[in-house]
């Protein structure tokens, strides 16, 4: 079990070294929110946030809910991530 928890942290660190942070992740971190907390605020699944932060597509409804929960526009969160 300990190896898995350390492995997850290492994967996150390696991902952050390879890819710049997304505007969504930056906004979430600036507000000191976990993915679970943001998911609850936006009424979306945590996996939706994880996918968006890894630059995978999410549906428009989820994007709008995330923007509303963070009091910003959807373009500010995804405009540069999904050109």
KOLTORLUM-434562 format. One record per residue: residue in one letter; chain; x negated, y negated, z of N, C-alpha, C in turn. Coordinates in steps of 0.1 Angstrom, whole numbers, plus 5000, padded with zeros to 4 digits. Example, Ala and Ser with C-alpha at 12.3 -4.5 7.8 and 13.67 -1.06 7.14 Angstrom:
2
@residu=A, chaine=A, n_xx=4868, n_yy=5057, n_zz=5078, ca_xx=4877, ca_yy=5045, ca_zz=5078, c_xx=4868, c_yy=5033, c_zz=5078
@residu=S, chaine=A, n_xx=4872, n_yy=5022, n_zz=5071, ca_xx=4863, ca_yy=5011, ca_zz=5071, c_xx=4871, c_yy=5000, c_zz=5079
This chain:
83
@residu=X, chaine=A, n_xx=4992, n_yy=5012, n_zz=5000, ca_xx=5000, ca_yy=5000, ca_zz=5000, c_xx=4992, c_yy=4987, c_zz=5000
@residu=X, chaine=A, n_xx=4981, n_yy=4987, n_zz=5008, ca_xx=4973, ca_yy=4975, ca_zz=5009, c_xx=4967, c_yy=4972, c_zz=4995
@residu=X, chaine=A, n_xx=4962, n_yy=4982, n_zz=4988, ca_xx=4956, ca_yy=4980, ca_zz=4975, c_xx=4966, c_yy=4974, c_zz=4965
@residu=X, chaine=A, n_xx=4978, n_yy=4978, n_zz=4966, ca_xx=4988, ca_yy=4972, ca_zz=4957, c_xx=4991, c_yy=4957, c_zz=4960
@residu=X, chaine=A, n_xx=4991, n_yy=4954, n_zz=4972, ca_xx=4994, ca_yy=4940, ca_zz=4975, c_xx=4982, c_yy=4931, c_zz=4971
@residu=X, chaine=A, n_xx=4969, n_yy=4936, n_zz=4973, ca_xx=4958, ca_yy=4929, ca_zz=4969, c_xx=4957, c_yy=4928, c_zz=4954
@residu=X, chaine=A, n_xx=4961, n_yy=4939, n_zz=4947, ca_xx=4961, ca_yy=4939, ca_zz=4933, c_xx=4970, c_yy=4929, c_zz=4926
@residu=X, chaine=A, n_xx=4982, n_yy=4927, n_zz=4933, ca_xx=4991, ca_yy=4917, ca_zz=4927, c_xx=4985, c_yy=4903, c_zz=4928
@residu=X, chaine=A, n_xx=4978, n_yy=4900, n_zz=4939, ca_xx=4972, ca_yy=4887, ca_zz=4940, c_xx=4961, c_yy=4885, c_zz=4930
@residu=X, chaine=A, n_xx=4953, n_yy=4896, n_zz=4928, ca_xx=4942, ca_yy=4895, ca_zz=4918, c_xx=4948, c_yy=4893, c_zz=4904
@residu=X, chaine=A, n_xx=4959, n_yy=4900, n_zz=4900, ca_xx=4965, ca_yy=4898, ca_zz=4887, c_xx=4970, c_yy=4884, c_zz=4886
@residu=X, chaine=A, n_xx=4976, n_yy=4878, n_zz=4896, ca_xx=4980, ca_yy=4864, ca_zz=4895, c_xx=4969, c_yy=4855, c_zz=4893
@residu=X, chaine=A, n_xx=4958, n_yy=4857, n_zz=4900, ca_xx=4946, ca_yy=4849, ca_zz=4899, c_xx=4940, c_yy=4850, c_zz=4885
@residu=X, chaine=A, n_xx=4939, n_yy=4862, n_zz=4879, ca_xx=4934, ca_yy=4864, ca_zz=4866, c_xx=4943, c_yy=4857, c_zz=4856
@residu=X, chaine=A, n_xx=4956, n_yy=4858, n_zz=4857, ca_xx=4965, ca_yy=4852, ca_zz=4848, c_xx=4963, c_yy=4837, c_zz=4848
@residu=X, chaine=A, n_xx=4961, n_yy=4831, n_zz=4860, ca_xx=4960, ca_yy=4817, ca_zz=4861, c_xx=4947, c_yy=4812, c_zz=4855
@residu=X, chaine=A, n_xx=4937, n_yy=4821, n_zz=4854, ca_xx=4924, ca_yy=4817, ca_zz=4848, c_xx=4925, c_yy=4817, c_zz=4833
@residu=X, chaine=A, n_xx=4934, n_yy=4826, n_zz=4828, ca_xx=4935, ca_yy=4828, ca_zz=4813, c_xx=4945, c_yy=4818, c_zz=4807
@residu=X, chaine=A, n_xx=4955, n_yy=4815, n_zz=4814, ca_xx=4966, ca_yy=4806, ca_zz=4809, c_xx=4968, c_yy=4794, c_zz=4818
@residu=X, chaine=A, n_xx=4970, n_yy=4783, n_zz=4812, ca_xx=4974, ca_yy=4771, ca_zz=4820, c_xx=4987, c_yy=4773, c_zz=4827
@residu=X, chaine=A, n_xx=4990, n_yy=4767, n_zz=4838, ca_xx=5002, ca_yy=4768, ca_zz=4845, c_xx=5013, c_yy=4762, c_zz=4837
@residu=X, chaine=A, n_xx=5025, n_yy=4768, n_zz=4837, ca_xx=5036, ca_yy=4762, ca_zz=4830, c_xx=5043, c_yy=4750, c_zz=4838
@residu=X, chaine=A, n_xx=5050, n_yy=4741, n_zz=4831, ca_xx=5056, ca_yy=4731, ca_zz=4838, c_xx=5066, c_yy=4736, c_zz=4848
@residu=X, chaine=A, n_xx=5073, n_yy=4747, n_zz=4845, ca_xx=5082, ca_yy=4752, ca_zz=4855, c_xx=5075, c_yy=4757, c_zz=4868
@residu=X, chaine=A, n_xx=5064, n_yy=4764, n_zz=4866, ca_xx=5057, ca_yy=4768, ca_zz=4878, c_xx=5051, c_yy=4757, c_zz=4885
@residu=X, chaine=A, n_xx=5046, n_yy=4747, n_zz=4878, ca_xx=5041, ca_yy=4735, ca_zz=4885, c_xx=5051, c_yy=4728, c_zz=4893
@residu=X, chaine=A, n_xx=5063, n_yy=4726, n_zz=4887, ca_xx=5074, ca_yy=4719, ca_zz=4894, c_xx=5078, c_yy=4728, c_zz=4907
@residu=X, chaine=A, n_xx=5079, n_yy=4741, n_zz=4905, ca_xx=5083, ca_yy=4749, ca_zz=4916, c_xx=5073, c_yy=4749, c_zz=4927
@residu=X, chaine=A, n_xx=5060, n_yy=4749, n_zz=4924, ca_xx=5050, ca_yy=4749, ca_zz=4934, c_xx=5049, c_yy=4735, c_zz=4941
@residu=X, chaine=A, n_xx=5051, n_yy=4724, n_zz=4933, ca_xx=5051, ca_yy=4711, ca_zz=4939, c_xx=5062, c_yy=4709, c_zz=4949
@residu=X, chaine=A, n_xx=5073, n_yy=4716, n_zz=4948, ca_xx=5084, ca_yy=4716, ca_zz=4957, c_xx=5083, c_yy=4727, c_zz=4968
@residu=X, chaine=A, n_xx=5071, n_yy=4734, n_zz=4968, ca_xx=5069, ca_yy=4744, ca_zz=4978, c_xx=5080, c_yy=4755, c_zz=4979
@residu=X, chaine=A, n_xx=5084, n_yy=4759, n_zz=4967, ca_xx=5094, ca_yy=4769, ca_zz=4966, c_xx=5088, c_yy=4782, c_zz=4961
@residu=X, chaine=A, n_xx=5093, n_yy=4793, n_zz=4966, ca_xx=5089, ca_yy=4806, ca_zz=4960, c_xx=5098, c_yy=4809, c_zz=4949
@residu=X, chaine=A, n_xx=5095, n_yy=4819, n_zz=4941, ca_xx=5104, ca_yy=4823, ca_zz=4930, c_xx=5117, c_yy=4827, c_zz=4935
@residu=X, chaine=A, n_xx=5117, n_yy=4834, n_zz=4947, ca_xx=5130, ca_yy=4839, ca_zz=4953, c_xx=5138, c_yy=4827, c_zz=4957
@residu=X, chaine=A, n_xx=5132, n_yy=4817, n_zz=4963, ca_xx=5140, ca_yy=4805, ca_zz=4967, c_xx=5146, c_yy=4797, c_zz=4955
@residu=X, chaine=A, n_xx=5138, n_yy=4795, n_zz=4945, ca_xx=5143, ca_yy=4788, ca_zz=4933, c_xx=5154, c_yy=4796, c_zz=4926
@residu=X, chaine=A, n_xx=5152, n_yy=4810, n_zz=4926, ca_xx=5163, ca_yy=4818, ca_zz=4920, c_xx=5176, c_yy=4816, c_zz=4928
@residu=X, chaine=A, n_xx=5175, n_yy=4815, n_zz=4941, ca_xx=5187, ca_yy=4813, ca_zz=4948, c_xx=5194, c_yy=4800, c_zz=4946
@residu=X, chaine=A, n_xx=5185, n_yy=4789, n_zz=4945, ca_xx=5190, ca_yy=4776, ca_zz=4942, c_xx=5196, c_yy=4775, c_zz=4928
@residu=X, chaine=A, n_xx=5191, n_yy=4782, n_zz=4919, ca_xx=5195, ca_yy=4781, ca_zz=4905, c_xx=5206, c_yy=4791, c_zz=4901
@residu=X, chaine=A, n_xx=5208, n_yy=4801, n_zz=4910, ca_xx=5217, ca_yy=4812, ca_zz=4908, c_xx=5213, c_yy=4820, c_zz=4895
@residu=X, chaine=A, n_xx=5200, n_yy=4823, n_zz=4895, ca_xx=5194, ca_yy=4832, ca_zz=4885, c_xx=5186, c_yy=4843, c_zz=4892
@residu=X, chaine=A, n_xx=5182, n_yy=4853, n_zz=4885, ca_xx=5174, ca_yy=4863, ca_zz=4891, c_xx=5159, c_yy=4859, c_zz=4892
@residu=X, chaine=A, n_xx=5152, n_yy=4864, n_zz=4902, ca_xx=5138, ca_yy=4861, ca_zz=4903, c_xx=5130, c_yy=4865, c_zz=4891
@residu=X, chaine=A, n_xx=5134, n_yy=4876, n_zz=4885, ca_xx=5128, ca_yy=4881, ca_zz=4873, c_xx=5129, c_yy=4871, c_zz=4861
@residu=X, chaine=A, n_xx=5139, n_yy=4863, n_zz=4861, ca_xx=5141, ca_yy=4853, ca_zz=4850, c_xx=5130, c_yy=4842, c_zz=4852
@residu=X, chaine=A, n_xx=5128, n_yy=4838, n_zz=4864, ca_xx=5117, ca_yy=4828, ca_zz=4867, c_xx=5104, c_yy=4834, c_zz=4864
@residu=X, chaine=A, n_xx=5101, n_yy=4846, n_zz=4868, ca_xx=5088, ca_yy=4852, ca_zz=4865, c_xx=5086, c_yy=4853, c_zz=4850
@residu=X, chaine=A, n_xx=5096, n_yy=4857, n_zz=4842, ca_xx=5094, ca_yy=4857, ca_zz=4828, c_xx=5091, c_yy=4843, c_zz=4822
@residu=X, chaine=A, n_xx=5099, n_yy=4833, n_zz=4826, ca_xx=5097, ca_yy=4820, ca_zz=4821, c_xx=5082, c_yy=4815, c_zz=4825
@residu=X, chaine=A, n_xx=5078, n_yy=4818, n_zz=4837, ca_xx=5064, ca_yy=4814, ca_zz=4841, c_xx=5053, c_yy=4821, c_zz=4833
@residu=X, chaine=A, n_xx=5057, n_yy=4833, n_zz=4828, ca_xx=5047, ca_yy=4840, ca_zz=4820, c_xx=5049, c_yy=4837, c_zz=4805
@residu=X, chaine=A, n_xx=5057, n_yy=4827, n_zz=4802, ca_xx=5059, ca_yy=4822, ca_zz=4788, c_xx=5067, c_yy=4832, c_zz=4780
@residu=X, chaine=A, n_xx=5076, n_yy=4840, n_zz=4786, ca_xx=5085, ca_yy=4848, ca_zz=4778, c_xx=5098, c_yy=4840, c_zz=4778
@residu=X, chaine=A, n_xx=5106, n_yy=4843, n_zz=4768, ca_xx=5119, ca_yy=4835, ca_zz=4766, c_xx=5129, c_yy=4839, c_zz=4776
@residu=X, chaine=A, n_xx=5137, n_yy=4829, n_zz=4780, ca_xx=5149, ca_yy=4831, ca_zz=4788, c_xx=5161, c_yy=4824, c_zz=4781
@residu=X, chaine=A, n_xx=5173, n_yy=4828, n_zz=4785, ca_xx=5184, ca_yy=4822, ca_zz=4778, c_xx=5187, c_yy=4808, c_zz=4782
@residu=X, chaine=A, n_xx=5194, n_yy=4801, n_zz=4774, ca_xx=5197, ca_yy=4787, ca_zz=4776, c_xx=5204, c_yy=4784, c_zz=4789
@residu=X, chaine=A, n_xx=5214, n_yy=4792, n_zz=4793, ca_xx=5221, ca_yy=4790, ca_zz=4805, c_xx=5212, c_yy=4791, c_zz=4817
@residu=X, chaine=A, n_xx=5202, n_yy=4800, n_zz=4818, ca_xx=5193, ca_yy=4801, ca_zz=4829, c_xx=5184, c_yy=4789, c_zz=4829
@residu=X, chaine=A, n_xx=5179, n_yy=4784, n_zz=4817, ca_xx=5171, ca_yy=4773, ca_zz=4816, c_xx=5178, c_yy=4760, c_zz=4821
@residu=X, chaine=A, n_xx=5190, n_yy=4759, n_zz=4818, ca_xx=5198, ca_yy=4747, ca_zz=4823, c_xx=5200, c_yy=4748, c_zz=4838
@residu=X, chaine=A, n_xx=5203, n_yy=4760, n_zz=4843, ca_xx=5204, ca_yy=4762, ca_zz=4858, c_xx=5191, c_yy=4758, c_zz=4865
@residu=X, chaine=A, n_xx=5180, n_yy=4762, n_zz=4860, ca_xx=5167, ca_yy=4759, ca_zz=4866, c_xx=5165, c_yy=4744, c_zz=4866
@residu=X, chaine=A, n_xx=5168, n_yy=4738, n_zz=4854, ca_xx=5166, ca_yy=4723, ca_zz=4853, c_xx=5175, c_yy=4716, c_zz=4863
@residu=X, chaine=A, n_xx=5187, n_yy=4720, n_zz=4864, ca_xx=5196, ca_yy=4714, ca_zz=4874, c_xx=5192, c_yy=4716, c_zz=4888
@residu=X, chaine=A, n_xx=5187, n_yy=4728, n_zz=4891, ca_xx=5183, ca_yy=4730, ca_zz=4905, c_xx=5170, c_yy=4722, c_zz=4909
@residu=X, chaine=A, n_xx=5162, n_yy=4719, n_zz=4899, ca_xx=5150, ca_yy=4711, ca_zz=4901, c_xx=5152, c_yy=4696, c_zz=4898
@residu=X, chaine=A, n_xx=5164, n_yy=4693, n_zz=4895, ca_xx=5168, ca_yy=4679, ca_zz=4892, c_xx=5159, c_yy=4673, c_zz=4881
@residu=X, chaine=A, n_xx=5158, n_yy=4680, n_zz=4870, ca_xx=5150, ca_yy=4675, ca_zz=4859, c_xx=5157, c_yy=4680, c_zz=4846
@residu=X, chaine=A, n_xx=5152, n_yy=4676, n_zz=4835, ca_xx=5157, ca_yy=4680, ca_zz=4822, c_xx=5151, c_yy=4693, c_zz=4817
@residu=X, chaine=A, n_xx=5158, n_yy=4701, n_zz=4810, ca_xx=5153, ca_yy=4713, ca_zz=4805, c_xx=5141, c_yy=4711, c_zz=4796
@residu=X, chaine=A, n_xx=5140, n_yy=4700, n_zz=4789, ca_xx=5129, ca_yy=4698, ca_zz=4780, c_xx=5116, c_yy=4695, c_zz=4788
@residu=X, chaine=A, n_xx=5117, n_yy=4690, n_zz=4800, ca_xx=5106, ca_yy=4688, ca_zz=4809, c_xx=5100, c_yy=4701, c_zz=4814
@residu=X, chaine=A, n_xx=5108, n_yy=4711, n_zz=4815, ca_xx=5104, ca_yy=4724, ca_zz=4820, c_xx=5099, c_yy=4733, c_zz=4809
@residu=X, chaine=A, n_xx=5105, n_yy=4732, n_zz=4797, ca_xx=5102, ca_yy=4742, ca_zz=4787, c_xx=5098, c_yy=4736, c_zz=4773
@residu=X, chaine=A, n_xx=5098, n_yy=4723, n_zz=4772, ca_xx=5095, ca_yy=4717, ca_zz=4759, c_xx=5081, c_yy=4720, c_zz=4753
@residu=X, chaine=A, n_xx=5071, n_yy=4721, n_zz=4762, ca_xx=5057, ca_yy=4724, ca_zz=4758, c_xx=5054, c_yy=4739, c_zz=4758
@residu=X, chaine=A, n_xx=5062, n_yy=4746, n_zz=4766, ca_xx=5060, ca_yy=4760, ca_zz=4767, c_xx=5065, c_yy=4768, c_zz=4754
@residu=X, chaine=A, n_xx=5077, n_yy=4763, n_zz=4750, ca_xx=5084, ca_yy=4770, ca_zz=4738, c_xx=5085, c_yy=4759, c_zz=4727
@residu=X, chaine=A, n_xx=5074, n_yy=4757, n_zz=4720, ca_xx=5075, ca_yy=4747, ca_zz=4709, c_xx=5085, c_yy=4751, c_zz=4698
